[in-house]
Structure formats: structure tokens, C-alpha cells
Amino acid sequence: MLQNRMMKGALSLIYKKSLQFPLMRSHEISSGNIMNYMSVDVENMSKIFYLLPQIMQIPFLVTIGVFIIYISVGAAFIGGGFALVFSAFMISFLTNIMFG
């Protein structure tokens, strides 16, 4: 709900700004270029407003997931987490040696 309202507000600001641009005085930018810029800006803005709430949820979801795993498995989770991080670094290191 808030995402749609923010996107509509930003798009209306872009539209109002484009109406204030003096096309008759500009010899470098045509109206087709301005419409192209507007369509690209609208598309990029809609992508940002679509992904922003999802990006903001990621730390919260990871924290809840870690807490639930810790409750169900206990202290063994800490050792498994260290093993997972260590193996990820080793895979990255070995990949850089082999292909780097």
C-alpha cells in the first residue's frame, strides 16, 4: 500500500518536472528524448519501489531464521555456522587460485 503511494508520488513529480522543461528553447534535447528519459526513469523508479521493502526485510528474516535454528538445534548451531562460513571462504579461495 505504502509502496504504491510512494511510487505514484515520485512519478507525478517526474511528470510535473517534465512539464516545466521549456522545449522551445532547447536545441539539444528533443521531445522524443525527454519522453524516452521519462519512460526509463519511470521504469527504474518502479523497480526501486518494488524491491525496497523486500531488501529492508532481509536482515529481519535472517535474524528470525538464525534464532529459530538456534532454538531447535542448540549450541551445535554455532559450530555448524563456523564450518559453513569456513567452507565458503575456502571454496572462494580455491576458486580464485584455480581460475584466477
N, C-alpha and C positions, 0 to 999 in steps of 0.2 A: 504494500500500500504506500508506504513512505518512499520506496524506490521509484514508483511510477510518478508520484508527485514531484520528486526531485528532478527526474528526467524531463518531465513536461515543463517545469520551470526553467531549467537550463536551455532547453530547446527554444522556448519562447524568447529568452534573452538573446540567443544567437539570431533568431529571426528578426527581432527588433533592431539589433545592431546592423543587420544586413540592409534593412530598410533605410537606415540613416546614411549609408555609404553613397556619396554623390557619383553616380555612374557617368554623368555628362562631363564631369571634369577629368575623369580618369582616362588616360590614353593607353595605359599599360595593361589594365585589367578590364576584360570584357564581362558582360553579364553572364555569359556561359561559364567563365572561370569562377565567378562568385557562386553560381549555383552548384558547381562541382565541389568547391570548397565546403559549402554548406552541407551537401549530402554526405561528404566524407566526415565532417565534424559531427553531424547528427549520428552517423553510424558508430563512430568511436565513442561518443558520449553514451549511447545506449549500451554499448559493450561494458563500459566502465560502471554504469549504474546497475547493470545486471550482475557483474562479478564482485562488486564491492561488498555487499552483505555476506557473500559466501567466503570471501577472503577474511573478513572480520570474524567469522565463526570458527575458523580453523584452530586457533590456539585454544579456544574454549573446548572444542570437541576432542582435541588431543589430550588436554588435561583430564577430562572426564574419562576417556579411554584408559589412560595410564592409571588413574585411580581405581577404576573397576578391575583392571588386571591385577593391580596390587592387592585388592581385597580378595580376589578369588584365588590367587596363587601364593601370595605372601612374599616373604623375603627372597624367594628364589627368582622373583621377577627382576630384582636388581642385578643379579649375576647374569641372567639371560639378556638383560638390556645392555650390559657391558660387552658381552660376547657379540651381540648384534652390531653394536657400534664399531667394535674392533674389526669384525669381519668386513664391514662396509668400507672402512679405511684401507684394509689390506687389499680388497678387490680393486679399489680405486688406484692404489699404489702399484699393484701388479699390472693393471691395465695400462697405466702410463709408461711403465717400463717396457711392456711388450709392444705397444703400438705408438709410443710417444717419441 
